Amino acid sequence: MENEKVFIATDRITLTAVLNEMFFKRSQEKALPEFEKDKISKLQAAKIAGITIPTLNKLTAKGKFRQYNLGRRRYFLRSEMIEALRSKA
C-alpha cells in the first residue's frame, strides 16, 4: 500500500476527473511488453507470408517458421516471420 493516495471528491466532475487520471496512469504502467505486441495469430502469419494456412502448417513443420504454443493456443512472432521471409530471398 505504499504510494497509495486517498482522494476525496466532492462532486461528480471532480470524481470523474480523478478516476480517469488514476485509470490512465494504471493503463500506462500495465503496457504490454514488446513480446506481447509482437504475437500474431496463424491467420495473420499466413497473410504476412502471402500463403494459405495449410501451406503455413507445412512450412512450420519443416522448420521454416517457428510456432509457439501456449496451452491450446498457437501463435507466431511478427518479427520472426519477417526475418524468415527476408532470409528466403
SULCOR-V234135 format. One record per helix or strand of 2 or more residues. SS is the DSSP state (alpha for helix, beta for strand). FROM is the first residue (numbers start at 1). TO is the last residue. Records with the same first field share a line. If there is no record, write none. Layout:
# SULCOR-V234135
SS: FROM-TO, FROM-TO
This chain:
# SULCOR-V234135
alpha: 12-29, 34-38, 42-49, 53-61, 78-88
beta: 39-40, 68-70, 73-77
